Amino acid sequence: MPTAELTRGLDQKADPRLILALDVPARADAESMVERLGDSVLFYKIGLQLLAGGGMGMARDLKRRGRQVFLDWKLHDIGATVEKATAAIVATGACDLLTVHAEPQVMAAAVRGRAGQVGAKIVGVTVLTSLSQADVAEIGYAQTIEALVELRVRQAIEAGIDGIVTSPREAAIARRIGGPNFIVVTPGVRPGWAKADDQARAATPAEALAAGASHIVVGRPITAANDPRSAAFSVAEEMAGV
């Protein structure tokens, strides 16, 4: 990140569309990062790595602080298991967004598990942002990534979930089919000053939002910065006006 950015942030505001990926090994690491970020982030993602290191406790703590929580656990199992797992997670009250794999039976089971607790939104993971077209073919899919995402979006709508997760490059497909209220979460977002890392289908924050994303997920460009709070505000600045 440009050095000049490190001195800014006092008069800036957090953007609620920015989700910070707390991809750290333990709750103590997560708490330290949240403290460093302060008022620069309102929405946090807790993934599988932190799940094993006190993730649910961290989620409850974040909710007590008035933050939103994205449990990116990508539930994928038989319907009965997904239904019960979703019910248990939603009952904690510590979940604003929950991911499941975007397969019809899985998505429908998650909706049943959520029942009437509409405060928790369910989003289906379509094609991981680390996958290229060659990777998708190797898995066994004959469709292009775009065609596969379109299929998953239509299946998500049919199942009654609230949105999907896809790369910024397919966000326009999801927005076109899902309409204005459909949740479109885009990982693989990299600010203009950051490296792509292991993301095969990345875009900048402004590009992702312009394509139709309702939320963007950013991790290492912020958490690995010398000053995470200023880095988060820099990302929010790139998002402004889109």
Buried (B, 14 or more C-beta within 10 A) or exposed (E): BEEEBBEBBEEBEBBEBBBBBBBBEBBEBBBEBBEBBEEBBBBBBBBEBBBEBBBBEBBBBBBEEEBBBBBBBBBBBEBEBBBBBBBEBBBBBBBBBBBBBBBBBBBBBBBBBBEEEEEBBBBBBBBBBBBEBEBBBEEEBEBEBBEBBBBBBEBBBEBEBBBBBBBBBBBBBBBEBBEEEBBBBBBBBBBBBBEEEEBBBBBBBBBBBBBBBBBBBBBBBBBEBEBBBBBBBBBBBBBEEB
